[in-house]
Amino acid sequence: MPTDSLAPPPVDAPRDDVKTPLRRFVPAVMLSQFGVFVALATPVQLLLALHLDAIAGEGATTAFGIVVGAGALIAIVFSPIAGRISDRTRTRLGRRRPWILTGTLLTALALAIMPATTEVWQVVLLWCGVAVVANLQGAAHSAVIADQVDEGRTGGVSGLVGLATALGPLLGVALAHAAPGGRAGQWGAIALVAVLAGVLAFLLLRETPTSAPKPPLNLRTMALTFWLDPRKHPAFGWAWLVRLLIGCAYASVAFSAFYLMERFDISKEELTGVTLRLVVLSIACVIVSTLAAGYLSDLVRRQKPFVVFAGVTAAVSLAMMAWTSDMAVVYLAVAGMGLSTGTFLSVDFALSVRVLPNKDDAAKDLAIFNVASRLPESLVPFMGPALLALGGYTALFLFLGAAGLLGALACFRLPEVGREHETSLWSAPITRG
């Protein structure tokens, strides 16, 4: 029988017996990540605005804020729960594969139904449903990297996953523009791509069947789903803080359209073309830095310098945007943010996997990390108007740049690869169990 056979081994096989060959594993996790970001980012960037404009008219902007805000809140709350569910799953298909398949099928179904909604409250409910089921898939495919990838290759694999993260929104918007059949055709097209990507990922992955029983869930267990004590696991706590702070710098993109119109007097007619050029430049830089940083990190067996580079570069880029009145400087700053984002995407996930206290709870703990990624998406838009009133875009971007710089400084508290068991005044230990 060929080694790549999808036939599962006996249920009582040792836990680590079955791993997906790397030549199949990498395309599988890239496809899963790509499917999730096509499903989530394309509606936020384009389709929800078009749909809400058709059903809400002049109230479309307010409705869009409610829909996206509600979905982000549900994602923050449900992400750790989705991880806990995956960790506790016991099936002949393993712990992760069932949720990759279930999540992608339900996500595609919800997207396909969206054009049938005729009221804003219906869109809110359905988009919250998308946030829930997409998190089932996302938590599972993040955890399968922790389950199956050797530490020395985590950076390269996470770099390629970061590439899928960057390409998903871009290709999703391009697909929606090209899809025939109006709004229904656009939603149907991204649903089809999302489900094909997820199903292919499910078929490519292999996983050891699991059958050992887990204690039943109770209120205490569910409460602990949202918490991991940083006093007991200090390296985990510092890594979480690094992601939160640097994520605040990246959340500045929420104000980019208003910044261009108000600082540079770019008209609404010109805005689409300028934004498209900036997005293409940013994604090109993300792709280059994601691939380079992931493999270089594995090669030199270092992670902290790359995270520090990401935080400092984000801070410098935002400082440039804060003070400039020259569009050429904006393009340079956007390129810097792209390089920062790609570097951080590739190395931060590998760092997060390395500080996990217990791989049996990998999905739940990685989902807690995901909360640190999602919080800036809610916090920065909430704080933005106050900072703009205080000092305009100069105050806003300098504040967010300072957050990125603090994230880079916080990274110094983490132990480097190969020094996990060293203890010192400046290094927070990685604890297990």
C-alpha positions as CSV (number, residue, x, y, z in Angstrom):
1,M,0.0,0.0,0.0
2,P,1.5,3.4,-0.8
3,T,2.6,5.6,2.1
4,D,0.3,8.4,1.1
5,S,-2.8,6.3,1.4
6,L,-5.7,8.0,3.1
7,A,-6.9,4.8,4.7
8,P,-6.7,5.3,8.5
9,P,-4.7,3.1,10.8
10,P,-6.3,1.1,13.6
11,V,-7.9,3.3,16.3
12,D,-5.5,2.1,18.9
13,A,-2.4,3.2,16.9
14,P,0.1,5.3,18.8
15,R,-0.7,9.0,18.8
16,D,2.3,10.1,16.7
17,D,2.2,7.2,14.2
18,V,0.5,9.1,11.4
19,K,1.8,12.3,10.0
20,T,1.0,13.8,6.6
21,P,4.1,13.8,4.3
22,L,5.3,17.3,4.0
23,R,4.7,17.4,0.2
24,R,1.0,16.9,0.9
25,F,0.8,18.7,4.3
26,V,2.0,22.1,3.0
27,P,-0.5,22.3,0.2
28,A,-3.2,21.1,2.5
29,V,-2.8,23.8,5.2
30,M,-2.2,26.5,2.5
31,L,-5.5,25.5,0.8
32,S,-7.4,25.5,4.1
33,Q,-6.0,29.0,5.1
34,F,-6.7,30.3,1.6
35,G,-10.3,29.0,1.8
36,V,-10.9,30.7,5.1
37,F,-9.6,34.1,4.0
38,V,-11.5,34.0,0.7
39,A,-14.6,33.3,2.7
40,L,-14.0,36.0,5.4
41,A,-12.0,38.8,3.7
42,T,-13.8,39.1,0.3
43,P,-17.2,39.9,1.9
44,V,-15.6,42.4,4.3
45,Q,-13.7,44.1,1.5
46,L,-16.4,44.2,-1.1
47,L,-19.5,41.9,-1.1
48,L,-21.1,43.0,2.2
49,A,-20.9,46.6,1.3
50,L,-22.6,46.0,-2.1
51,H,-25.3,43.8,-0.6
52,L,-26.0,46.2,2.3
53,D,-26.2,49.1,-0.1
54,A,-28.9,47.3,-2.0
55,I,-31.0,46.5,1.0
56,A,-30.3,49.4,3.4
57,G,-29.7,52.3,1.1
58,E,-28.5,55.4,2.9
59,G,-28.0,53.4,6.1
60,A,-25.6,51.0,4.5
61,T,-22.5,52.4,6.2
62,T,-24.0,52.1,9.6
63,A,-25.3,48.6,8.8
64,F,-21.9,47.6,7.6
65,G,-20.3,48.6,10.9
66,I,-22.9,46.6,12.8
67,V,-22.5,43.5,10.7
68,V,-18.7,43.5,10.7
69,G,-18.5,44.5,14.3
70,A,-20.9,41.8,15.4
71,G,-19.0,39.2,13.4
72,A,-15.7,40.2,14.9
73,L,-17.1,40.0,18.4
74,I,-18.5,36.6,17.8
75,A,-15.2,35.5,16.4
76,I,-13.3,36.7,19.5
77,V,-15.7,34.8,21.8
78,F,-16.0,31.6,19.8
79,S,-12.4,31.1,18.6
80,P,-11.2,29.5,21.9
81,I,-14.4,27.4,22.1
82,A,-13.7,26.1,18.6
83,G,-10.2,25.2,19.7
84,R,-11.5,23.4,22.8
85,I,-14.0,21.5,20.6
86,S,-11.2,20.4,18.3
87,D,-8.9,19.4,21.1
88,R,-11.6,17.2,22.7
89,T,-12.8,15.5,19.4
90,R,-12.3,11.7,19.3
91,T,-13.1,10.2,15.9
92,R,-11.6,7.7,13.4
93,L,-10.7,10.7,11.2
94,G,-8.7,12.3,14.0
95,R,-9.2,15.5,15.9
96,R,-8.6,18.2,13.3
97,R,-9.8,16.8,9.9
98,P,-13.5,16.5,10.8
99,W,-13.7,20.2,11.7
100,I,-11.8,21.3,8.6
101,L,-14.4,19.5,6.6
102,T,-17.4,20.6,8.7
103,G,-16.3,24.2,8.9
104,T,-15.7,24.6,5.2
105,L,-19.1,23.0,4.2
106,L,-21.1,25.1,6.6
107,T,-19.2,28.3,5.7
108,A,-19.9,27.8,2.0
109,L,-23.6,27.1,2.7
110,A,-23.9,30.3,4.7
111,L,-22.2,32.4,2.0
112,A,-24.4,30.9,-0.7
113,I,-27.5,31.8,1.3
114,M,-26.4,35.4,1.9
115,P,-27.9,36.9,-1.3
116,A,-31.3,35.7,-0.2
117,T,-31.3,38.0,2.9
118,T,-33.5,41.1,2.6
119,E,-33.1,42.7,6.1
120,V,-30.1,44.0,7.9
121,W,-30.8,41.8,11.0
122,Q,-30.8,38.7,8.7
123,V,-27.3,39.7,7.4
124,V,-26.1,40.2,11.0
125,L,-27.2,36.7,12.1
126,L,-25.9,35.0,9.0
127,W,-22.5,36.7,9.1
128,C,-22.2,35.8,12.8
129,G,-22.9,32.2,11.7
130,V,-20.1,32.5,9.2
131,A,-17.7,33.7,11.9
132,V,-18.6,30.7,14.1
133,V,-18.2,27.9,11.5
134,A,-15.1,29.5,9.8
135,N,-13.5,29.5,13.3
136,L,-14.1,25.7,13.5
137,Q,-12.0,25.3,10.4
138,G,-9.4,27.9,11.3
139,A,-8.8,26.5,14.8
140,A,-8.4,23.0,13.4
141,H,-5.9,23.8,10.6
142,S,-3.8,26.0,12.9
143,A,-3.6,23.2,15.5
144,V,-2.7,20.6,12.9
145,I,0.5,22.5,12.2
146,A,1.4,22.3,15.9
147,D,0.5,18.6,15.9
148,Q,2.5,17.5,12.8
149,V,5.3,19.9,11.9
150,D,8.7,19.5,13.5
151,E,10.0,22.6,15.3
152,G,12.9,23.1,12.8
153,R,10.4,23.5,9.9
154,T,7.7,25.5,11.5
155,G,8.9,28.8,10.2
156,G,9.0,27.7,6.6
157,V,5.5,26.1,6.8
158,S,4.0,29.1,8.6
159,G,5.6,31.4,6.0
160,L,3.8,29.5,3.2
161,V,0.5,29.7,5.2
162,G,1.1,33.4,5.5
163,L,1.4,33.5,1.8
164,A,-2.1,32.0,1.5
165,T,-3.3,34.6,4.0
166,A,-2.1,37.4,1.7
167,L,-3.3,35.9,-1.5
168,G,-6.8,34.9,-0.3
169,P,-8.4,38.4,-0.1
170,L,-6.7,39.6,-3.3
171,L,-7.8,36.6,-5.4
172,G,-11.2,36.6,-3.7
173,V,-11.9,40.1,-4.8
174,A,-10.7,39.4,-8.3
175,L,-12.9,36.4,-8.5
176,A,-16.0,38.4,-7.3
177,H,-15.3,41.0,-9.9
178,A,-15.2,38.4,-12.7
179,A,-18.1,36.2,-11.5
180,P,-21.3,36.3,-13.7
181,G,-24.8,36.5,-12.3
182,G,-24.7,39.6,-10.2
183,R,-24.6,39.5,-6.4
184,A,-25.8,35.9,-6.2
185,G,-23.1,34.8,-8.6
186,Q,-20.4,36.7,-6.6
187,W,-21.4,35.0,-3.4
188,G,-21.7,31.7,-5.0
189,A,-18.3,31.9,-6.6
190,I,-16.5,32.6,-3.3
191,A,-18.5,29.9,-1.6
192,L,-17.5,27.4,-4.3
193,V,-13.8,28.3,-4.0
194,A,-13.9,28.1,-0.2
195,V,-15.5,24.7,-0.2
196,L,-13.2,23.3,-2.9
197,A,-10.1,24.5,-0.9
198,G,-11.4,23.0,2.3
199,V,-12.4,19.7,0.9
200,L,-9.0,19.3,-0.9
201,A,-7.2,20.1,2.4
202,F,-9.3,17.4,4.2
203,L,-8.4,14.8,1.5
204,L,-4.7,15.7,1.6
205,L,-4.3,15.6,5.3
206,R,-3.7,12.4,7.3
207,E,-4.2,12.1,11.0
208,T,-4.1,9.4,13.7
209,P,-7.5,8.2,14.8
210,T,-8.3,9.2,18.3
211,S,-10.5,7.2,20.7
212,A,-9.3,7.9,24.3
213,P,-12.2,9.4,26.3
214,K,-12.0,12.9,27.6
215,P,-13.7,14.1,30.9
216,P,-17.1,15.7,30.2
217,L,-17.2,19.5,29.8
218,N,-18.4,21.5,32.8
219,L,-18.7,25.2,33.6
220,R,-15.2,25.4,35.0
221,T,-13.7,23.7,31.9
222,M,-15.6,26.0,29.6
223,A,-14.5,29.1,31.6
224,L,-10.9,28.0,31.4
225,T,-11.3,27.8,27.6
226,F,-10.8,31.6,27.6
227,W,-7.9,31.8,30.0
228,L,-4.3,30.6,30.3
229,D,-2.6,31.9,33.5
230,P,0.4,34.1,32.4
231,R,1.9,33.6,35.9
232,K,2.1,29.9,35.3
233,H,3.0,30.2,31.7
234,P,5.0,33.5,31.4
235,A,6.4,32.9,27.9
236,F,2.9,32.3,26.6
237,G,1.7,35.6,28.2
238,W,4.6,37.6,26.7
239,A,4.1,36.1,23.2
240,W,0.3,36.9,23.5
241,L,1.2,40.5,24.4
242,V,3.6,40.8,21.5
243,R,0.9,39.7,19.0
244,L,-1.6,42.2,20.5
245,L,0.7,45.2,20.4
246,I,2.1,44.6,16.9
247,G,-1.4,43.8,15.8
248,C,-2.5,47.3,16.9
249,A,0.0,48.8,14.5
250,Y,-1.4,46.7,11.6
251,A,-5.0,47.7,12.5
252,S,-4.1,51.2,11.3
253,V,-5.2,50.0,7.8
254,A,-8.8,50.5,8.9
255,F,-8.3,54.3,8.5
256,S,-6.3,54.2,5.3
257,A,-9.2,55.4,3.0
258,F,-10.1,58.3,5.2
259,Y,-6.4,59.2,5.6
260,L,-6.0,59.4,1.8
261,M,-9.1,61.5,1.3
262,E,-8.5,63.9,4.2
263,R,-4.7,64.3,4.2
264,F,-4.2,64.3,0.4
265,D,-7.6,65.5,-0.9
266,I,-8.0,62.3,-3.0
267,S,-11.5,62.2,-4.4
268,K,-13.9,59.2,-4.1
269,E,-13.5,58.7,-7.9
270,E,-9.7,58.5,-7.6
271,L,-9.7,56.5,-4.3
272,T,-10.3,53.1,-5.8
273,G,-7.3,53.3,-8.2
274,V,-5.0,54.7,-5.5
275,T,-6.1,52.0,-3.0
276,L,-5.7,49.2,-5.5
277,R,-2.1,50.3,-6.3
278,L,-1.3,50.5,-2.6
279,V,-2.8,47.0,-2.0
280,V,-0.9,45.4,-4.8
281,L,2.4,47.0,-3.5
282,S,1.6,45.9,0.0
283,I,0.8,42.3,-1.0
284,A,3.9,42.0,-3.1
285,C,6.0,43.0,-0.1
286,V,4.1,40.6,2.1
287,I,4.7,37.7,-0.2
288,V,8.4,38.3,-0.5
289,S,8.9,38.8,3.2
290,T,6.7,36.0,4.3
291,L,8.6,33.4,2.3
292,A,12.0,34.8,3.1
293,A,11.5,35.3,6.8
294,G,10.0,31.9,7.4
295,Y,12.8,30.0,5.8
296,L,15.6,32.2,7.1
297,S,14.2,31.8,10.6
298,D,14.4,28.0,10.3
299,L,17.9,28.3,8.7
300,V,19.5,30.5,11.5
301,R,17.3,29.0,14.2
302,R,16.3,32.4,15.4
303,Q,12.8,34.0,15.8
304,K,13.2,37.0,18.0
305,P,15.2,39.2,15.5
306,F,12.5,38.8,12.9
307,V,9.7,39.7,15.3
308,V,11.7,42.8,16.5
309,F,12.3,43.7,12.8
310,A,8.5,43.5,12.2
311,G,7.6,45.7,15.2
312,V,10.3,48.3,14.5
313,T,9.5,48.5,10.8
314,A,5.8,48.9,11.5
315,A,6.6,51.7,13.9
316,V,8.9,53.5,11.5
317,S,6.4,53.2,8.6
318,L,3.5,54.6,10.7
319,A,5.8,57.5,11.8
320,M,6.5,58.3,8.1
321,M,2.7,58.3,7.4
322,A,2.1,60.5,10.5
323,W,4.2,63.4,9.3
324,T,4.3,63.2,5.5
325,S,2.3,65.2,3.0
326,D,4.0,63.5,0.1
327,M,2.3,60.5,-1.6
328,A,5.7,59.0,-2.6
329,V,6.5,58.7,1.2
330,V,3.1,57.0,1.7
331,Y,4.0,54.4,-1.0
332,L,7.3,53.8,0.8
333,A,5.6,53.5,4.2
334,V,3.1,51.0,2.7
335,A,5.9,48.9,1.4
336,G,7.5,48.9,4.8
337,M,4.2,47.8,6.4
338,G,4.0,45.0,3.9
339,L,7.5,43.8,4.7
340,S,6.7,44.0,8.4
341,T,3.4,42.2,8.0
342,G,4.9,39.3,6.0
343,T,7.8,38.9,8.4
344,F,5.5,38.8,11.4
345,L,3.0,36.4,9.8
346,S,5.6,33.8,9.1
347,V,7.6,33.9,12.3
348,D,5.0,34.8,14.9
349,F,3.0,31.6,14.4
350,A,6.1,29.5,14.7
351,L,6.9,31.4,17.9
352,S,3.4,30.8,19.2
353,V,3.6,27.1,18.6
354,R,6.9,26.9,20.4
355,V,5.6,28.4,23.7
356,L,2.4,26.3,23.8
357,P,2.1,24.7,27.3
358,N,0.5,21.5,26.1
359,K,0.0,20.2,22.6
360,D,-3.1,18.3,23.7
361,D,-4.7,21.7,24.0
362,A,-3.0,23.2,21.0
363,A,-6.2,24.3,19.2
364,K,-7.6,26.0,22.3
365,D,-4.4,27.8,23.2
366,L,-3.7,28.9,19.6
367,A,-7.3,30.2,19.6
368,I,-6.4,32.3,22.6
369,F,-3.5,33.7,20.6
370,N,-6.1,34.4,17.9
371,V,-8.0,36.6,20.3
372,A,-4.8,38.8,20.5
373,S,-5.0,39.1,16.7
374,R,-8.7,40.0,16.7
375,L,-8.8,42.5,19.6
376,P,-7.0,45.3,17.6
377,E,-9.6,45.0,14.9
378,S,-12.2,46.1,17.5
379,L,-10.1,48.3,19.8
380,V,-8.3,50.5,17.2
381,P,-11.5,51.6,15.4
382,F,-13.0,52.3,18.8
383,M,-10.1,54.4,20.0
384,G,-9.4,56.0,16.6
385,P,-12.0,58.9,16.7
386,A,-10.7,60.1,20.1
387,L,-7.1,60.1,18.8
388,L,-8.1,61.9,15.6
389,A,-9.8,64.5,17.7
390,L,-6.7,64.8,19.9
391,G,-4.2,65.3,17.1
392,G,-5.4,64.1,13.7
393,Y,-3.7,61.3,11.8
394,T,-0.3,62.3,13.3
395,A,-1.6,61.4,16.8
396,L,-3.3,58.2,15.6
397,F,-0.4,56.8,13.6
398,L,2.2,57.7,16.2
399,F,0.2,56.0,19.0
400,L,-0.2,52.9,16.9
401,G,3.4,53.0,15.9
402,A,4.4,53.2,19.6
403,A,2.3,50.1,20.2
404,G,4.3,48.2,17.5
405,L,7.5,49.4,19.1
406,L,6.4,48.2,22.5
407,G,5.6,44.8,20.9
408,A,9.1,44.6,19.6
409,L,10.5,45.4,23.1
410,A,8.2,42.8,24.7
411,C,9.7,40.2,22.4
412,F,13.0,40.5,24.3
413,R,11.4,38.7,27.2
414,L,11.0,35.5,25.2
415,P,13.6,32.8,25.1
416,E,15.2,32.1,21.7
417,V,15.1,28.8,19.8
418,G,17.2,26.2,21.6
419,R,17.3,28.2,24.9
420,E,13.8,27.3,26.1
421,H,15.1,25.9,29.4
422,E,17.5,28.7,30.2
423,T,16.4,31.0,33.0
424,S,17.6,34.6,33.5
425,L,16.4,38.0,34.7
426,W,15.4,39.0,31.1
427,S,14.0,35.7,29.8
428,A,10.5,34.4,30.7
429,P,10.6,30.6,30.9
430,I,8.5,28.3,28.7
431,T,6.5,26.0,31.0
432,R,4.7,22.9,30.0
433,G,1.6,21.1,31.3
